[in-house]
Amino acid sequence: MADLFKLGDFEEATAPNNPGAGSGNSATLLTGALRRKYNFGDRVSELNVAQDPFFRFLSKVSKRPTDDPVFKYTERRPSWHKRYAYVEFLGASTGPSSLPATMDNFESKGDVWYAKMGCDYSNQGNLQNILGQSVAHDLGATNTKPNFFLVGQVVKFPTAPAAGGMDYVTARVEAIDETTVAEYTELKLVTIKGCLSDDVPKGVPTSVATGAGTTTESEEALAPYKCYVIGSAYEEGSGYPDTWKDQPWSTQYGQTQIWKTAMAMTNTARATSLKYNSNEWARVWKEHLISHKWDIEQSLLFGSKVSNSDINYTQGAVDYCTNYGNIFSLDINTKTADDFLDDLSGYMDPRYASQSPTVYFCPTSVYNWLHKLGGYFKNNLEVSSQFRADIAMTGKKKVFGVDISTFSTPYGDINVARNIHLDGTDIKLLGIGMKNCAWRPLNGNGVNRDTSVYVGVQTLENSGIDRRVDLILTEGGMEWSMPESHAVWK
């Protein structure tokens, strides 16, 4: 323990770049006797790295103090674009129990038929399934009943057309039965625009059926099966129509974590003037500040939201995205630009994600891979300055001291930052909507625990020597929301 407080033997130093110089013998050091300057100069080069890009962004743009170490927050997801359902069963009489092979008997204007409808999202918070995650809201699951259907609405039903046939049928809702089919809604319908009798009704896609496992299909792939409300139609003088109310709110919670970094030094050491860094206290203090931020960055990437033995841990980006965000695969040895665009098209579909990620963090290997994708065409195949590839690097900039490379894609620009903390992990790319996450330092009753510094004097037993102890203390936690705005490529 005493070694933490001593200056050490400043007559000696190692010479790692000179194998023949020994290891600590002052007679063989390259710089000579350390009490002589030898015109060595006053500056010693230091290695500076981009230490904490994620925490730096959070501190600058997404800091929202909290006054409770266990904080709650709400998410709101609108429902106007989610008035769709799937046809589970279809028949000519009430209580349909199968899906017919063709639209025969339902294809002509005025035909009356019945459809059992189900949804793949929760009506409590409008929570949807997430790409790459286990299906939580398959048809018939709790709180998936489509409550938005009303008498008088017009609904579009997709079909698989026969030769020359139409690819959808429209029908007006004549009556609704919500009492006999659990988490489904049964509709009585009358055909408005028909189809050929050989057209095939589209039912439930495999990826959202009961027991589907994992959501693997994008909104583009699911769209051909969705039956959308396309308006309403009423007769003159029919009176006030029915209405419905959604519940767009869901509640989450987070918790703060306490980080501590301590340093200690004797007053003798503090008062001694040295050669390279005159003030050893200032040098060690700076190093501890950097290591403190480094530790927070590591926690905010790889931490898990856990409470154990009265110790709280906050949730990191990798843990959140792998458990709740969209998951894609990325092998830089086999992934093509076309494959990557397919991922982006599913992830950034406006029917799915209301907001796009603002920053993509990646390890060095993927950082290089993206630059190769964006630079190969320009450097090797460019025929005109007005003609470029779908993925093109359009610029570089510094944001809060972090180098950002901007790549233009058909689905918008993506801002990529290299994060060396991801090197050596399975994480290839973290797409994070910085507007939907926040650093929440504990700050209440006039006490600010956001990187507080506590200074005191500690006397070691039986030593009779006062040794100054400074404690860098941070207490804060992460808030995450809207998982569809976050993604991870593994």
C-alpha positions as CSV (number, residue, x, y, z in Angstrom):
1,M,0.0,0.0,0.0
2,A,2.9,2.3,0.8
3,D,4.0,2.3,-2.9
4,L,0.9,4.3,-3.8
5,F,2.1,7.2,-1.7
6,K,5.9,7.3,-2.4
7,L,7.7,9.2,-5.1
8,G,9.8,6.3,-6.0
9,D,13.4,6.2,-7.0
10,F,13.7,9.0,-9.5
11,E,17.4,8.3,-10.2
12,E,16.3,5.2,-12.2
13,A,14.3,4.6,-15.3
14,T,13.9,1.8,-17.7
15,A,15.0,1.9,-21.4
16,P,12.6,-0.5,-23.2
17,N,13.8,0.5,-26.7
18,N,17.4,-0.4,-25.9
19,P,17.8,-4.1,-25.1
20,G,21.4,-3.6,-24.1
21,A,20.8,-0.8,-21.7
22,G,19.7,-2.9,-18.7
23,S,16.5,-2.4,-16.8
24,G,16.8,0.3,-14.2
25,N,20.5,0.7,-13.6
26,S,21.1,4.5,-13.7
27,A,24.6,3.9,-15.1
28,T,23.3,2.5,-18.4
29,L,20.3,4.8,-19.0
30,L,20.1,6.5,-22.4
31,T,19.3,9.9,-20.9
32,G,22.3,9.8,-18.5
33,A,22.2,10.9,-14.9
34,L,18.8,12.4,-14.4
35,R,20.1,15.3,-12.4
36,R,21.7,16.6,-15.6
37,K,19.5,18.0,-18.4
38,Y,21.8,17.2,-21.4
39,N,19.7,19.8,-23.4
40,F,17.0,17.2,-23.6
41,G,14.2,19.8,-24.0
42,D,11.1,20.5,-22.0
43,R,8.5,18.5,-23.9
44,V,7.8,14.8,-23.8
45,S,5.5,13.5,-26.5
46,E,2.3,11.8,-25.4
47,L,0.0,9.4,-27.1
48,N,-3.4,11.0,-27.5
49,V,-6.3,8.9,-28.6
50,A,-10.1,9.4,-29.1
51,Q,-10.8,7.9,-25.7
52,D,-14.5,8.2,-25.2
53,P,-16.6,9.2,-28.3
54,F,-19.9,7.8,-27.0
55,F,-19.7,9.4,-23.5
56,R,-18.5,12.7,-25.1
57,F,-21.6,12.9,-27.4
58,L,-23.8,12.1,-24.4
59,S,-22.3,14.7,-22.2
60,K,-22.6,17.4,-25.0
61,V,-26.0,16.8,-26.4
62,S,-27.9,14.2,-24.3
63,K,-27.5,15.1,-20.7
64,R,-30.7,15.2,-18.6
65,P,-30.1,15.3,-14.9
66,T,-32.3,13.1,-12.6
67,D,-33.1,13.6,-8.9
68,D,-33.7,9.9,-8.2
69,P,-31.1,7.0,-8.6
70,V,-33.9,4.8,-10.0
71,F,-35.7,6.9,-12.6
72,K,-38.7,6.2,-14.7
73,Y,-39.6,7.6,-18.1
74,T,-42.3,7.1,-20.8
75,E,-42.3,6.5,-24.5
76,R,-45.0,7.5,-26.9
77,R,-45.6,5.7,-30.2
78,P,-48.3,7.1,-32.4
79,S,-50.9,4.7,-33.9
80,W,-52.2,6.5,-37.0
81,H,-50.0,4.5,-39.3
82,K,-50.6,1.2,-37.5
83,R,-54.3,0.7,-38.4
84,Y,-53.6,-2.6,-40.1
85,A,-54.3,-6.2,-39.4
86,Y,-53.9,-9.7,-40.9
87,V,-56.6,-12.1,-42.0
88,E,-56.4,-15.2,-39.8
89,F,-59.6,-16.8,-41.3
90,L,-62.2,-15.8,-43.9
91,G,-65.6,-17.3,-44.6
92,A,-69.2,-16.8,-45.9
93,S,-70.7,-17.0,-42.5
94,T,-70.0,-15.8,-38.9
95,G,-67.1,-17.5,-37.0
96,P,-64.8,-18.4,-40.0
97,S,-62.4,-21.2,-39.1
98,S,-60.2,-21.5,-42.2
99,L,-58.7,-19.5,-45.1
100,P,-60.3,-20.6,-48.4
101,A,-58.0,-21.5,-51.3
102,T,-59.5,-18.7,-53.6
103,M,-61.7,-15.6,-53.4
104,D,-64.7,-17.5,-54.9
105,N,-68.0,-16.2,-53.3
106,F,-66.3,-13.1,-52.0
107,E,-65.1,-11.5,-55.3
108,S,-68.2,-9.5,-56.5
109,K,-69.6,-6.2,-55.4
110,G,-72.2,-6.7,-52.7
111,D,-71.0,-10.0,-51.5
112,V,-71.2,-10.4,-47.7
113,W,-68.4,-12.2,-45.9
114,Y,-66.7,-12.5,-42.5
115,A,-63.0,-12.1,-41.6
116,K,-61.2,-12.9,-38.4
117,M,-58.5,-10.2,-38.0
118,G,-55.3,-10.1,-35.8
119,C,-52.4,-7.8,-35.2
120,D,-48.6,-8.2,-34.6
121,Y,-48.1,-5.3,-32.2
122,S,-49.4,-4.4,-28.7
123,N,-52.3,-2.0,-28.4
124,Q,-50.8,-1.0,-25.0
125,G,-48.0,1.4,-26.1
126,N,-48.2,0.5,-29.8
127,L,-45.1,-1.7,-29.2
128,Q,-44.0,-3.5,-32.4
129,N,-41.7,-6.5,-33.1
130,I,-38.1,-5.6,-33.6
131,L,-35.9,-7.0,-36.4
132,G,-33.7,-9.8,-35.2
133,Q,-35.4,-10.1,-31.8
134,S,-37.7,-12.8,-30.5
135,V,-41.3,-12.3,-31.5
136,A,-43.1,-10.8,-28.5
137,H,-46.4,-9.8,-30.3
138,D,-47.4,-12.6,-32.6
139,L,-51.1,-13.0,-33.6
140,G,-53.3,-13.8,-30.6
141,A,-50.8,-12.6,-28.0
142,T,-52.0,-10.6,-25.1
143,N,-53.0,-7.0,-26.0
144,T,-52.8,-7.5,-29.8
145,K,-56.5,-7.2,-30.5
146,P,-57.1,-4.7,-33.3
147,N,-59.3,-2.1,-31.5
148,F,-59.4,0.5,-34.2
149,F,-62.0,-1.1,-36.6
150,L,-65.3,0.8,-36.7
151,V,-68.5,0.3,-38.6
152,G,-68.4,2.3,-41.8
153,Q,-64.7,1.9,-42.4
154,V,-63.4,0.8,-45.7
155,V,-60.6,-1.8,-45.6
156,K,-58.2,-3.0,-48.3
157,F,-57.5,-6.7,-48.4
158,P,-54.5,-7.9,-50.4
159,T,-54.8,-10.9,-52.7
160,A,-52.5,-12.9,-54.9
161,P,-54.0,-12.2,-58.3
162,A,-54.7,-14.8,-61.0
163,A,-53.9,-13.9,-64.6
164,G,-55.4,-10.5,-65.3
165,G,-56.9,-10.2,-61.8
166,M,-56.6,-7.3,-59.4
167,D,-54.2,-7.5,-56.4
168,Y,-56.6,-6.3,-53.7
169,V,-60.3,-6.2,-52.6
170,T,-62.0,-3.3,-50.8
171,A,-64.9,-3.9,-48.4
172,R,-67.0,-1.9,-46.0
173,V,-67.3,-2.9,-42.3
174,E,-71.0,-3.6,-41.6
175,A,-70.6,-5.1,-38.1
176,I,-68.0,-5.9,-35.5
177,D,-67.8,-8.8,-33.0
178,E,-65.0,-8.4,-30.4
179,T,-66.4,-10.7,-27.8
180,T,-66.1,-14.2,-29.1
181,V,-62.6,-14.4,-30.6
182,A,-60.3,-13.5,-27.7
183,E,-57.4,-11.3,-29.0
184,Y,-58.9,-11.1,-32.5
185,T,-61.7,-9.0,-34.0
186,E,-64.3,-10.5,-36.3
187,L,-65.6,-8.2,-39.1
188,K,-68.8,-8.5,-41.2
189,L,-67.9,-7.1,-44.6
190,V,-69.6,-6.2,-47.9
191,T,-67.5,-6.1,-51.0
192,I,-67.0,-2.8,-52.8
193,K,-64.3,-3.5,-55.3
194,G,-64.0,-7.2,-56.2
195,C,-61.6,-9.4,-58.0
196,L,-61.4,-12.6,-60.0
197,S,-62.8,-15.7,-58.3
198,D,-59.4,-17.5,-58.8
199,D,-57.5,-14.8,-56.8
200,V,-56.0,-16.2,-53.6
201,P,-56.6,-14.4,-50.3
202,K,-53.4,-13.6,-48.4
203,G,-53.4,-14.7,-44.8
204,V,-50.8,-14.5,-42.0
205,P,-47.0,-14.3,-42.9
206,T,-45.0,-17.0,-41.3
207,S,-42.8,-14.5,-39.3
208,V,-45.6,-13.2,-37.2
209,A,-47.7,-16.4,-36.9
210,T,-48.0,-17.9,-33.4
211,G,-44.7,-19.4,-32.4
212,A,-42.8,-17.6,-35.1
213,G,-39.6,-17.3,-33.1
214,T,-37.7,-14.4,-34.5
215,T,-38.7,-11.4,-36.5
216,T,-36.7,-11.6,-39.7
217,E,-39.0,-9.9,-42.3
218,S,-38.9,-6.1,-42.9
219,E,-41.9,-3.9,-43.4
220,E,-41.4,-4.2,-47.1
221,A,-41.8,-8.0,-46.9
222,L,-44.8,-7.8,-44.5
223,A,-46.7,-5.1,-46.4
224,P,-48.3,-7.5,-49.0
225,Y,-50.1,-9.3,-46.2
226,K,-51.4,-6.2,-44.3
227,C,-55.0,-5.1,-44.5
228,Y,-55.2,-1.3,-44.0
229,V,-58.0,1.0,-43.2
230,I,-58.3,3.3,-46.2
231,G,-61.1,5.6,-45.1
232,S,-64.8,5.4,-44.4
233,A,-68.2,5.7,-46.2
234,Y,-71.6,6.6,-44.8
235,E,-75.0,7.4,-46.2
236,E,-76.5,10.8,-46.0
237,G,-78.1,11.7,-42.6
238,S,-76.6,8.6,-40.9
239,G,-75.6,10.5,-37.8
240,Y,-72.5,10.6,-35.7
241,P,-70.1,7.6,-36.3
242,D,-68.4,5.5,-33.7
243,T,-64.9,6.4,-32.4
244,W,-62.0,4.7,-30.7
245,K,-59.1,5.7,-28.5
246,D,-55.6,4.4,-28.5
247,Q,-53.1,4.0,-25.6
248,P,-49.7,5.2,-27.0
249,W,-47.7,5.3,-23.8
250,S,-45.3,2.7,-22.3
251,T,-43.1,3.1,-19.2
252,Q,-39.5,2.1,-18.7
253,Y,-37.0,2.6,-15.9
254,G,-33.2,3.2,-15.5
255,Q,-30.8,3.4,-12.7
256,T,-27.7,5.3,-11.9
257,Q,-24.3,3.8,-11.2
258,I,-21.5,5.1,-9.0
259,W,-18.0,5.3,-10.4
260,K,-15.1,6.1,-8.1
261,T,-11.4,6.8,-8.9
262,A,-9.1,7.6,-6.0
263,M,-5.6,9.0,-5.9
264,A,-3.2,9.5,-3.1
265,M,0.2,11.1,-2.6
266,T,2.4,12.4,0.3
267,N,2.8,16.1,0.7
268,T,6.5,15.5,0.2
269,A,5.8,14.2,-3.3
270,R,3.5,17.1,-4.0
271,A,6.1,19.6,-3.0
272,T,9.0,18.0,-5.0
273,S,9.7,19.6,-8.4
274,L,10.6,17.0,-11.0
275,K,12.2,17.3,-14.5
276,Y,9.7,16.2,-17.1
277,N,6.5,17.1,-15.3
278,S,7.4,19.4,-12.5
279,N,4.2,18.8,-10.6
280,E,3.8,15.1,-10.1
281,W,0.4,15.7,-8.4
282,A,-0.9,17.4,-11.5
283,R,0.4,14.7,-13.8
284,V,-1.2,11.9,-11.8
285,W,-4.4,13.8,-11.4
286,K,-4.7,14.3,-15.2
287,E,-4.1,10.6,-15.7
288,H,-6.7,9.6,-13.2
289,L,-9.3,12.0,-14.9
290,I,-8.6,10.3,-18.2
291,S,-8.9,6.8,-16.7
292,H,-12.1,7.8,-15.0
293,K,-13.7,8.9,-18.3
294,W,-12.3,5.7,-19.9
295,D,-14.0,3.5,-17.3
296,I,-17.3,5.4,-17.8
297,E,-17.1,4.9,-21.6
298,Q,-16.5,1.2,-21.1
299,S,-19.5,0.9,-18.7
300,L,-21.8,2.9,-21.0
301,L,-21.0,0.5,-23.8
302,F,-20.8,-2.9,-22.1
303,G,-22.7,-2.5,-18.8
304,S,-26.0,-4.3,-17.9
305,K,-28.9,-2.9,-16.0
306,V,-28.7,-5.0,-12.8
307,S,-29.1,-4.5,-9.0
308,N,-27.0,-6.8,-6.9
309,S,-26.2,-6.5,-3.2
310,D,-27.3,-2.9,-3.0
311,I,-25.1,-1.9,-6.0
312,N,-26.8,-0.5,-9.1
313,Y,-25.4,-0.9,-12.6
314,T,-26.6,1.1,-15.5
315,Q,-27.3,-0.2,-19.0
316,G,-24.8,0.1,-21.8
317,A,-25.4,0.6,-25.5
318,V,-24.2,-2.9,-26.5
319,D,-26.4,-4.6,-23.9
320,Y,-29.4,-2.5,-24.8
321,C,-29.1,-2.9,-28.6
322,T,-28.5,-6.6,-28.5
323,N,-31.5,-7.2,-26.2
324,Y,-34.0,-4.7,-27.6
325,G,-32.6,-3.1,-30.7
326,N,-32.5,-4.3,-34.3
327,I,-29.9,-7.0,-35.0
328,F,-28.2,-7.6,-38.3
329,S,-25.2,-9.6,-39.3
330,L,-22.0,-8.2,-40.8
331,D,-19.0,-10.2,-41.9
332,I,-16.7,-7.8,-43.6
333,N,-15.2,-10.7,-45.6
334,T,-18.5,-11.6,-47.2
335,K,-20.8,-8.7,-46.7
336,T,-21.4,-6.8,-50.0
337,A,-22.6,-3.2,-50.5
338,D,-25.9,-4.6,-51.8
339,D,-26.4,-6.7,-48.6
340,F,-25.7,-3.6,-46.4
341,L,-28.2,-1.6,-48.4
342,D,-30.8,-4.3,-47.8
343,D,-30.2,-3.9,-44.0
344,L,-30.5,-0.2,-44.2
345,S,-33.8,-0.4,-46.2
346,G,-35.4,-2.5,-43.6
347,Y,-34.0,-0.5,-40.7
348,M,-34.8,3.0,-42.0
349,D,-38.2,2.2,-43.4
350,P,-40.5,5.1,-42.4
351,R,-43.3,2.6,-41.8
352,Y,-41.1,1.1,-39.1
353,A,-38.6,3.6,-37.6
354,S,-39.9,7.1,-36.9
355,Q,-36.3,8.4,-36.4
356,S,-33.0,7.4,-37.9
357,P,-29.8,6.8,-35.8
358,T,-27.6,9.9,-35.6
359,V,-24.3,8.2,-35.1
360,Y,-22.9,4.8,-36.0
361,F,-20.0,3.6,-33.8
362,C,-17.7,0.9,-35.1
363,P,-14.4,-0.8,-34.5
364,T,-11.3,-0.2,-36.6
365,S,-11.9,-3.1,-39.0
366,V,-15.4,-1.9,-40.0
367,Y,-14.3,1.7,-40.1
368,N,-11.8,0.7,-42.8
369,W,-14.4,-1.5,-44.6
370,L,-16.9,1.3,-44.9
371,H,-14.2,3.6,-46.3
372,K,-13.2,1.0,-48.8
373,L,-16.9,0.7,-49.9
374,G,-17.2,4.4,-50.2
375,G,-13.8,5.0,-51.8
376,Y,-13.4,2.1,-54.3
377,F,-15.7,3.4,-56.9
378,K,-14.4,6.9,-56.8
379,N,-10.8,5.9,-56.9
380,N,-11.0,3.1,-59.5
381,L,-14.1,3.4,-61.6
382,E,-15.2,7.0,-61.7
383,V,-16.1,8.2,-65.1
384,S,-17.5,11.6,-64.2
385,S,-17.6,13.8,-61.1
386,Q,-21.4,13.8,-61.4
387,F,-21.6,10.0,-61.3
388,R,-20.9,7.9,-58.1
389,A,-21.8,4.8,-56.3
390,D,-24.8,4.2,-54.0
391,I,-22.5,4.2,-51.0
392,A,-20.1,7.2,-51.2
393,M,-18.0,9.0,-48.7
394,T,-19.1,12.6,-48.9
395,G,-17.0,14.3,-46.2
396,K,-15.2,14.3,-42.8
397,K,-15.7,16.5,-39.9
398,K,-15.0,16.9,-36.2
399,V,-18.0,16.9,-33.8
400,F,-17.0,17.6,-30.1
401,G,-13.5,16.5,-31.0
402,V,-14.6,13.2,-32.5
403,D,-13.7,12.4,-36.1
404,I,-16.9,11.7,-38.1
405,S,-17.0,10.3,-41.6
406,T,-20.2,10.9,-43.6
407,F,-21.4,8.3,-46.1
408,S,-24.2,9.0,-48.5
409,T,-26.6,6.1,-49.1
410,P,-30.0,5.8,-50.9
411,Y,-31.6,5.9,-47.4
412,G,-29.9,9.0,-46.2
413,D,-26.5,10.0,-44.8
414,I,-24.9,7.9,-42.1
415,N,-22.3,9.4,-39.7
416,V,-19.7,7.0,-38.6
417,A,-17.3,7.3,-35.7
418,R,-14.5,4.9,-34.9
419,N,-14.7,3.6,-31.3
420,I,-11.6,1.6,-30.3
421,H,-13.5,0.2,-27.3
422,L,-15.4,-2.0,-29.8
423,D,-12.1,-3.5,-31.2
424,G,-11.8,-7.2,-30.4
425,T,-15.6,-7.6,-29.7
426,D,-18.4,-9.2,-31.7
427,I,-19.9,-5.8,-32.3
428,K,-19.3,-4.5,-35.9
429,L,-21.5,-1.5,-35.9
430,L,-23.7,0.3,-33.4
431,G,-26.4,2.6,-34.9
432,I,-27.6,4.8,-32.0
433,G,-30.3,7.4,-32.1
434,M,-28.7,9.9,-29.8
435,K,-32.0,11.8,-29.4
436,N,-33.5,8.7,-27.9
437,C,-30.8,8.0,-25.2
438,A,-29.5,10.2,-22.5
439,W,-26.8,10.5,-19.8
440,R,-28.7,11.1,-16.5
441,P,-26.4,12.4,-13.8
442,L,-27.8,12.5,-10.3
443,N,-28.5,16.1,-9.3
444,G,-31.0,17.1,-6.6
445,N,-31.3,19.2,-3.5
446,G,-28.4,21.3,-4.6
447,V,-26.0,18.3,-4.8
448,N,-24.5,17.5,-8.1
449,R,-23.0,14.0,-8.4
450,D,-21.9,14.5,-12.1
451,T,-18.1,14.0,-11.8
452,S,-17.9,15.4,-8.3
453,V,-14.5,15.7,-6.6
454,Y,-14.2,15.0,-2.9
455,V,-11.0,16.2,-1.2
456,G,-9.9,15.1,2.3
457,V,-6.9,14.2,4.4
458,Q,-6.4,10.7,5.6
459,T,-4.0,9.8,8.4
460,L,-2.7,6.2,8.2
461,E,-2.7,4.4,11.5
462,N,0.6,4.3,13.4
463,S,2.4,6.4,10.8
464,G,1.7,9.8,12.1
465,I,1.9,11.2,8.5
466,D,-0.9,13.0,6.8
467,R,-1.5,11.9,3.3
468,R,-3.9,13.8,1.1
469,V,-6.6,11.8,-0.7
470,D,-8.8,13.0,-3.5
471,L,-11.7,11.0,-4.7
472,I,-13.2,11.5,-8.2
473,L,-16.8,10.4,-8.0
474,T,-19.5,10.2,-10.7
475,E,-23.0,9.0,-10.3
476,G,-25.2,8.7,-13.4
477,G,-27.1,6.3,-15.6
478,M,-28.4,5.7,-19.1
479,E,-31.9,6.2,-20.3
480,W,-32.9,4.4,-23.5
481,S,-36.1,4.6,-25.5
482,M,-37.5,3.7,-28.9
483,P,-35.5,0.5,-29.7
484,E,-36.4,0.7,-33.4
485,S,-34.1,3.8,-33.6
486,H,-31.1,1.7,-32.3
487,A,-29.4,-1.2,-34.1
488,V,-26.4,-3.5,-33.9
489,W,-24.5,-5.3,-36.6
490,K,-22.8,-8.4,-35.2
